[in-house]
Amino acid sequence: MSDNPARPERRPYREVPVTVVGRPERGADGSTRDLAAVEEPLEVRLHGRPFAVIMRTPGEDRELATGFLWSESVIRLSADVGAVEHCRHPDHPETHNVVDVFLHGEAASGLARLLGERRNVLTNSSCGLCGRVTIESLQQRARPITSAWTMTREIVAALPDRLRERQVTFAETGGLHAAGLFQTDGTCDLIAEDVGRHNAVDKVVGAMLMENRVPLTAHALVVSGRTSFEIVQKAWVAGIALVCAVSAPSSLAIELAQEAGITLLGFVRDGGFNVYSHPARIE
């Protein structure tokens, strides 16, 4: 048996000291303990070479890395991914924050060129890859989405609550965003949580890609918070025809949704919502 201490459990939250003031429902005023969402860097390597660093909540790291590489056009097919492995060392637990991805086919053959052009990209929990991908470059990769399915307004109005019901870590911390994939009848197939809403999207798309289920032409994407350009970008590349959020979209997210053929919904709460693009999918 090894003399090395056991690896720490990789939880999405940790206990922290806190002083509660003026909140009787949380106990009397004074020092106590609370649960905070974990935010740590994940280094994504390609064949052992650094590619990007993503600030994220631990959990579904392999799916996050796969979804991130998909949205970055590093991979275009599930077959492009050979293996996705956590780096591990018994004396250095921080290596759990490193994922190494090995590529196949054309993705592997273009690796030297890709790494030669690439600078390390640091994404934080609020802005994603701000401004790095333009609408024009996306149009070269993806055609406008033409999925003709519809969703009733009653099902749409219920989606944020169905997402919230499955946010286990949010219930503990109040500090995580979520993304979920739903069928047209409102059935939830998959959700993920993260400090970054765009990371949560990468996690669910990456999980589906690893099961060879992309493009996601029969799914709607539901996200907590607002809808940014990056989220609509990731939905377009994944073939998702409807994006639903409980808060507002940005102006560039609306413009991109219009170009992409995506139905973009905002302020989905209290039984109503706004439709910003392609309303024909709502009945």
N, C-alpha and C positions, 0 to 999 in steps of 0.2 A: 504494500500500500504506500502511496506517495506521502511524503511529509509535508507537501505543499497544502496550504489552507484551501478549503472548498471554494469554488468559484462563487462570487456573489450572484444571487438570483436577479435576473434582468427584469425588473418590474417597470411598468410605465409610470409609476408614481413612487414617492418616498415620503416618509414622515419628517416634518420639519417643526421647529419650535415657532410659536406665534403668540402674540398678545392680543386677546379679543377685547374690543372696546365697544360698549353700547349695543351688544347683540345678545339679548337674554336667551334667545333660542339656541345659541351656541354655548351656553353656560355663563357663569358669573364672570365679570370683568377680571382680567389677569392673565398670566401666562398659561398656555396649554399647548397642545400639539395639533397639527393639521397635516393634510396630505397635499403635496404639490406635484403637478405633472413634471416628469423628467424631460429635460432638454439636453441632449448630448450630440457631439459631432459624429457622423458616420462617414468614414473615408471609403469611397468606392474606387477600387483598383481594377485595371484591365490587364490580365496576364501578369499580375504582380507589380504593375506600374501605376502610380497615382493618377487618377482621372478627375475626381471631384470630391468635395466635402459638403455634406448636407447636414444642417442642424435639424434634428428630428427627435421624436420620442422612441426609445427602444421598443422593438416588437415588429414583426413582419419585415425585418431588414432585407431579407433576400427578395421579397416582393417589391419593396421600395426601390432597391437598386435596379431590378428588372424593369419596373415601370418607368423609372427615371431615364434609363438608357433607351427605352422605347420612345419616350417623348422627345429625347434629344436626337433621334434618328441614328443612334449608334447601332441599334438592331431594328430590323424591319419584319422579321418572322420569329416565331417561337423557336424554330430550328436553328436560329443564329446563336442561341445560348447553349453552351456545352455544360457548364457547371457554375453554380453560385455558392461560394463557400465563405463562412466566417473564418477569419484568421484567429488561431488560438495558441496561447502559450501559458503553461501552468504558472509561471512566475510573473506574468504581465497581463492582468485581467483587462487592461484597457484595450488589448488587441481585439476584444469582442466588438469594438466599435470600428472594425475594418472588415469589409466584404470584398472578396476577390472574384471577379467574373471572368470566365474563360469563354471565348467566342469560337464559332464555327463558320465555315464557308466564306462568303464575301466579306462578312463583318470582320472575320479574323484577318483576311488578306489585306484589308485596308487599315489595320490597326496602327502601323507605323506612321502612315500619313495622318491619321486622326490625332495621334498623340503629339505629332510634330506641330500640328496647327493649334492644339488645344492648350489653353491656360487653365489652371485649376479654378473652378468656379465655386465660390462660397455662397450657398443659399441660406438665408436666415428664416426665422419662423414667420415673417410678415410679408416678404415681397417676392419670393421665388426668384426666377431668372429675369428680373425686370428689364424689359426693352430689348433683350438679346435676340429674340425671334420675331421677325416681322410678319405681317399678314401676307406679303408677297412671297416670302420663302415658304410659308405653309401651303400656299396655293400650288407650289411646285410639287409638294409631296402628297397632298390629299385633295380629292375632288369634293365638291359640295355634297353633303349627305342628302339622300333622296328617300330615306325610309318613310313609308306612307302610313305606318300605324298611328293610332290615336289613343288618347288617354282621357277619361272623363274628368271633369272639373272636381268631382267629389273625391276621386282617388288622388288627384294632384294635391288637393287641400289637406289630405291626411298624411302625405309623405313625410313632412318634417317631424311629426309626432312619432311616426313609425321608426324614423331614424333615431330619434332621441331615446326611444324605449330600449334601443340596443347599444347605447353609449355607456358601457359599463364603467370605464375609467372616468368619463366626464362626471358620472354620478358620484364618484369618490372625490374628485379634485375640482370640478368646475372649470378646468383649465385646458381642455382639449377640443379641437375641431374634429369633425367627422365627415366621411364621404361614404355613400352607400349606392349600390347598384340595385335597381328595382325593375321588375317586369311590368308590363303594361297593366296588369291587373292589381298592382300594388304589392305583390309578393317581393320580399327582400331576399336577394341572393347572397349579398356580402356587404359588410361594412368594415371600415378601418378608422382608427383614431390616431391623431398626431397633433403636436403643437402647431404644425403648419398645415393649413387646409389643402395646399397643393401637394404636400407629402402624402396626406390621406388618400388623395386621388391616385397618386402613383402607386400606393400600396394595393388598392383594389384592382386597378388596371394590370399591375404586375402579377397579381395572383391569378387573374384570368388568363393572362398571356402564358404563364407557366403551365396552365391547363389547356393551352391551345384553343382558347375560346374567344380570341380577338380576331376580327372586329366585333364590337358589342352592339350590333345593329338593332337588337331587340330589347335594349335596356335604356332606362333613364338614370341619370346621375343626380343624386341629391347631396347637397353640401350644406354644412352649417356656416353661418356667417355670410359674408358678401361673396360675390362672384367676380374674380379678377380675369384679366386677359389670359393668364397662365392656365387657369382652370378650363376655360373654353378651348384653349389651344390643345390641352391634353384630351379633352372630350372629342374634339374633331379628329385627332390622329387615331383615337380608339374607335371611331365610327359611331359614337353616341349621339343620338338625335335630339335628346331633350335634357336640359340642365335646369335644375330646380334649386333655389336657395331661399333661406329665410330672411335674407337681408338684400341690400341693393347690389346691382351690377355696376361696374365701371363703364365709362363711355366707350373705352376700347374693347371691353368684353362684348358690349352690344354690337359694335361695328363688326367684330370678328364673327359673332354668331350669325349675323345677317349674311355675311359672305360664305359661311360654312354650311348654311342650311340647317342650323340648329335652332330649335325652339328654346328660348331663354326666358325663364320665369324668375321673378324676384318678389320679395316681400310676401312669401307664401306663409301666411299666418292668419289665425282667426277666421278661417273659412274662405278667405279671398286671396288674390295674388295679381300681380302685373305680368302681362305678356309683352316682351320687348322685341321679339322676332318670330317669324314663321308660326302664326297662331293656328294654322290649319290642323295641327296635331292635337288641339284641345277641343273636346266636344262636350 
